[in-house]
Amino acid sequence: MKRFYKDFNQFKVRQIYTLLDEAGIPCTIKNEFIAGASGEIPHHEALPEVWLLDSEWEPKAKALMAEFEQDVEAKDVQPIDWTCGSCEQTNEPQFRICWNCESPRAV
C-alpha cells in the first residue's frame, strides 16, 4: 500500500477517493473518522488520507489527479456580471433572469 493523497479538507479527500474508485483504481481512505482525536495526537497525524492498495496504479492515479486539478482550476474562473438587454440593470452571473424586470438572460 502507498499513501497517495492527504488533506485537511475531508470533502476533497472523498472527491479524490471517488475519482480513483470510479476509474477502477483500488484504493481506500484512512483516518476518515479520526478528526476528533486531533489535539490528542498531532494534527498532521489526523489528516484523512487516500491510499492506493497497489503502487502499480500510481501513474494512472497521478494522471487522473492532474486532470482533476486542471478541471478545478478551469471552474475557479470567476464568471462576470451581465447587463439586461431590456432595462440595462447589472445582474450577478448566477441569475438567469433579470432580478429587476424578469427578462431572460440573452445567451
Secondary structure, DSSP 4 states (H G I P E B T S, - for coil): -EEEEE-S-HHHHHHHHHHHHHTT--EEEESTT-GGGBTTB-GGGS--EEEESSGGGHHHHHHHHHHHHHHHHHHTSPPPPEE-TTT--EE-TT-SB-TTT-PBPP-
